[in-house]
Amino acid sequence: MVKPTMKRIHPLILAAAALLSVAALVIEPRLTSNSRSPHYETMVRAASLMAEAEQLISQKRLDLGLSIDRAHDPNGTGLIGIEYSGTTTSLGDLEAKRTTTSPDMAAVMVGLLLEAGVQPGDSIALGASGSFPGAVLATLAAARAMDLQLAIIVSLGSSTWGANVPGFSLLAMLQAAESVTGYEALAFSLGGDGDHGGGMDPEARDQLLAELYDSGQRVIAGRSLADSVAERMSLYDYASYEAPFRAFVNIGGASANTGVGMTSLSLVPGVNTRIPSPSADDSGVIFEMGKRGIPVIHVLNLKRLALDRGLAWDPVPFPAIGKARVYLVRDEATYRRSLLWLVSGYAAMLAILAFVGMRLAKPGTNPKDGRQEPPQP
């Protein structure tokens, strides 16, 4: 009795299938060539403005006698803080902070604003903490490049590696860059727990508050988080009286913007057009804007945002302005047609290889020379 044996796939068939798969993977990204975004010039202008503003900020930091640690800020932007100071409110990712300091981040913000439906000359609102000064600067540069009206409210608290250097808060950075960005903030708050400096070192908190008052800026100092949210909305309403906001940009995790509950975790990085309702005892500017049907651009999960937008992750040095994938678009219709042909061809070739493999594995056939062997007793 002949014992059944498994038919082995001929090595040449396996090799051919592997090569075919590799070829498909190599061809797929090249199915259609990318072309410059139709908004390329605006993106380049935004990135150039951001690069210019960074130079002013880094020089101001050095003028104040505050060194730039090249080990943690290898591109010398001046936007990277220290691991911990008395105004540090939470943990943060150093690579994410550095990624947002790339001038290409301003091009990303142009793309996000356009996706949200913002057009040149429109009005938008910005709420930010000090955690991602690069993303804040990128938004200002994008707004300037698009000739937008911009209402800004800033919480100065920062996570690690953000704008947490004593004597060089986000307020100082924005003032240093104002000649390039052209925007002034409506108001500032301390940020932190409750939006009034909770969790900060008391002495550092008092120094930051003194810096705010000395600057002559409006200070939001509500007795509760709800008061802070209400005051923000009042200021935003006043700023948008003649030109309603077309988008709200949130940068970082300031509690007055995101609330203190878990609802904000459901927001995706980038454009959100449907904002969930928070719990009864939780609120934030994001949700107030959502109630009004205003799209929210959420800048927090930087790893995913960078991947989605073609932003280089933690590059050293920065890519040349206008050269990265951020500035490119793909013809989706052409890509889908080409992909269909590739998949069809791949399937056909696999079918041919399977047929040849079956022929080679046919019982009684010697794959070496094709001669018939006598049946085994």
RODO-943379 format. One record per residue (C-alpha): x, y, z. Coordinates in steps of 0.001 Angstrom, whole numbers, padded with zeros to 6 digits, always signed. Each point is the difference from the previous one (the first is absolute). Example, Ala and Ser with C-alpha at 12.3 -4.5 7.8 and 13.67 -1.06 7.14 Angstrom:
RODO-943379
+012300-004500+007800/+001370+003440-000660/
***
This chain:
RODO-943379
+000000+000000+000000/+001364+003371-000969/+000144+002471+002866/-001366+003459-000867/+002640+002729-000071/-000350+003766-000048/+000862+001559-003299/+002891+002363+000422/+000002+003308-001837/+002908+000212-002385/+002710+002423+001246/-000038+001896-003296/-003726+000674+000423/+000545+001297+003524/+002817+002250-001189/-002082+001323-002881/-002958+000746+002314/+002284+001818+002438/+001530+002102-002776/-003451+000802-001343/-001141+001206+003440/+003096+002171+000419/-000533+001480-003458/-003602+000882+000874/+001102+001739+003199/+002630+001992-001891/-002380+000983-002800/-002953+001037+002190/+001433+003326+001259/+000977+000869-003576/-003359-000640-001634/-000545+003706-000457/+002408+002844+000529/-000719+002513+002729/-000408+003606-000996/+000265+003253+001860/-002970+000989+002077/-002146+002681-001633/+000714+001975+003193/+003753-000502-000284/+000871+003708-000035/-002051+000689+003121/+001574-002970+001786/+003510+001150-000906/-000772+003521+001170/-001304-001319+003318/+003080-002169+000522/+002302+002894-000891/-001775+002277+002483/+000347-002634+002704/+003714-000400-000689/+000443+003778+000220/-001954+000177+003261/+002079-002827+001487/+003159+001964-000662/-001403+002937+001947/-001019-002236+002896/+003337-001797+000226/+001872+003314-000118/-002245+001477+002706/+000649-003003+002198/+003745+000422-000390/-000265+003755+000613/-001667-000793+003328/+002999-002106+000948/-001938-003252-000307/+002032-002596-001842/-001384-002403-002598/+000850-003589+000840/+001009-001550-003319/-000223-003471+001486/-003756+000418+000346/-000573+002694-002644/+002446-001044-002750/-001523+002369-002563/+000502+002954+002350/-003581+001258-000204/-000196+001366+003536/-003491-001500+000229/+001011-003064+002016/-000111+000399+003744/+001409-002084+002812/-001145-003261+001508/-001351+001548+003164/-000537+003422+001520/-002365+001457+002549/-002590+000768-002696/+000045-003507-001490/-003495-001452+000218/+000289-003490-001530/+002194-002425-001917/+000691+000537-003698/+001839-001677-002867/+003224+001726-001048/-000055-001384-003560/-003555+001254-000508/+000989+003474+001208/+002968+000102-002362/-002086-001230-002939/-002352+002984+000313/+002932+002425-000163/+000654-000935-003646/-001092+002821-002341/-001893-002664-001935/-002450-000043+002928/-001297+003349-001271/-000706-001633-003377/-001887-002754+001849/-002128+002613+001737/-000840+001634-003340/-001227-003382-001234/-002090-000591+003129/-001583+003434-000154/-000932-000472-003640/-001418-003453+000771/-002166+001572+002699/-001439+002357-002604/+001967+003117+000941/+000647+002370-002888/+002365+002979-000299/-001353+002955+001924/-002138-002105+002372/+000054+000199+003783/+001135-002821+002300/+000607-000488+003716/+003011-001579+001682/+000179-001452+003498/+003387-001315+001073/+002110-001042+002934/+003752+000489+000229/+000634-003688-000669/+000556+000299-003775/+001440+003430-000766/+001034-001261-003439/-003591-000846-000908/-001185+003383+001306/+002572+001815-002120/-000926-002169-003003/-003662+000994+000373/+000872+003695+000148/+002191-000321-003088/-002728-001894-001873/-002588+002603+000954/+002275+002811-001150/+000687-001757-003313/-003758-000455-000547/-000768+003579+001103/-002319-001204+002774/-001427+001883+002941/+001102-001833+003125/-001263+000115+003587/+002538-001545+002393/-000313-001028+003640/+002971-001708+001625/+000502-002077+003155/+003622+000319+001074/+000308-003332+001804/+002106-002527-001873/+000860-003662+000022/+003655-001097+000064/+002215+001374-002784/-002572+002650-000946/+000061+003731+000759/+000993-000596+003627/+003331+001825+000267/-000125+002496+002913/-000019+003496-001473/-000831-001203-003525/-003625-001064-000072/-002214-000234-003068/-000899+003644+000650/+003642+001010-000531/+000221-002155-003139/-003100+001524-001567/+001194+003508+000770/+003377-000752-001593/-001667-001256-003195/-002731+002631-000231/+001784+002087-002631/-000201-003010-002343/-003320-001578+000971/-001864+003270+000481/-002393-001406+002623/-000628+000907+003637/-001815-002210+002499/-003361+000971+001456/+000902-001359+003426/+002156-002390+001991/-000580-002312+002926/+002378-001948+002201/-001359-003350-001134/+000643-003091+002076/-002656-001603+002183/-003118+002153+000096/+001642+002446-002451/+001442+002000+002903/+003407-001602+000442/-001019-003109+001883/+002849-002490+000217/+002687+002652-000494/+002633+000860+002550/-001510+002920+001972/+003049+002239-000395/+000279-000717-003737/-003721+000559-000382/+000229+003415+001652/+002938+000973-002225/-001926-001001-003116/-003051+001942+001163/+002180+003052+000659/+001431-000315-003513/-003532+000004-001360/-001138+003055+001898/+003222+001892-000774/-000584-000621-003711/-003319+001817+000086/-001803-002968-001516/-003540-000928+001004/+000119-002804+002552/-002708-002623+000331/-000176-000899+003684/-003391-001588+000515/-000886-001502+003360/-000844-003277-001714/+000638-001790-003264/-003569+000750-001061/+000678+003711+000550/+003115-000216-002167/-001918-001700-002815/-002783+002591+000207/+002469+002904-000112/+001758-001504-002993/-003247-000398-001903/-000945+003598+000812/+003316+001237-001398/-000308-002184-003085/-003574+001225-000563/+001159+003595+000129/+002831-000709-002464/-002326-001780-002447/-002847+002521+000130/+000538+001170-003590/+001700-003091-001401/-001255-003363+001346/+002669-002615+000582/+000479-002614-002708/+002115-002264+002230/+001364-000379+003501/+003566-001244+000393/+000875-001745+003247/+003667-000618+000748/+000973-002037+003031/-002134-001167+002885/-000955+003143+001910/-002929-000992+002205/-001952+003142-000892/+000061-001108-003623/-000311-003788+000250/-001903-000354+003274/+001101-002337+002766/-002055-003062-000944/+000728-002746-002499/-002174+001330-002828/+002820+001884-001726/+001877-003287-000469/-002494-000899-002727/+001196+002901-002161/+002247-000955-002900/+003250+001843-000727/-000828+002541-002680/-003412+001159-001138/-003088-000941+002036/-003375+001052-001392/-002128-001951+002479/+000815+000799+003598/-001391-002360+002664/-001973+001386+002922/+001910-000034+003302/-001390-001310+003257/-002293+002268+001991/+002748+001104+002395/+002679+000487-002653/+000507+002664-002624/+002644+001793-002020/+000338+002425-002883/+000205-002887-002474/-003499-001139+000919/-001419+003513+000030/+001328+000516-003518/-001397-003384-001011/-003473+001011+001149/+000174+002855-002485/+001002-002252-002875/+003533+001402-000180/+002602-002563-001199/+002740-000744+002527/+003601-000599-001071/+001473-002096+002800/+003802+000032+000295/+001050-002429+002701/+000787-003529-001240/+002994+001121-002042/+001241-003428-001030/-003190-000804-001876/-000374+003517-001356/+003533-000036-001398/-000573-003396-001627/-003287+001093-001574/+001427+003263-001340/+003433-001089-001193/+001799+002024+002658/+003511-001307+000677/+000293-001332+003552/+002661+001723+002099/+002257+000906-002955/+003563+001272+000393/+000559+002203-001915/-003396+001236-001124/-000959-000866-003598/+000381+002791-002529/-003177+002070-000149/-002283-001115-002822/+001705-003344-000610/-001694-002430+002413/-003085-002162-000545/-002027+002575+001934/-000147+002113-003153/-001122-002782-002355/-003376-001383-001004/-000936-003182-001854/-002485-000389-002854/-002338-002431+001740/-001998-000952-003129/+003154-000922-001919/+001362-001830+003012/-003128-002127+000414/-000002-000984-003684/+003690-000896+000112/-000485-001941+003225/-002798-002019-001611/+002282-000958-002897/+002798-000906+002419/-002252-002216+002128/-001472-001675-003082/+003435-000657-001456/+001295-001285+003323/-002926-002406+000352/+000435-001236-003579/+003707-000660+000506/-000679-001856+003251/-002572-002151-001831/+002554-000848-002703/+002588-000880+002640/-002541-002199+001787/-000813-001829-003254/+003677-000586-000771/+000544-001152+003560/-002822-002536-000293/+001479-001337-003237/+003411-000399+001559/-001478-001754+003011/-002086-002438-002102/+000509-003578+001262/+002392-002032-002100/+001668+003051-001515/+003670+000568+000641/+000434+003743+000103/+003681-000380-000800/-000356-001454-003496/-003739-000519-000584/+000312-003827-000435/-002707-002297+001292/+001046-002256+002828/-001508-003467+000470/-002595-000223+002746/+001298-001236+003335/-001282-003426+001153/
***
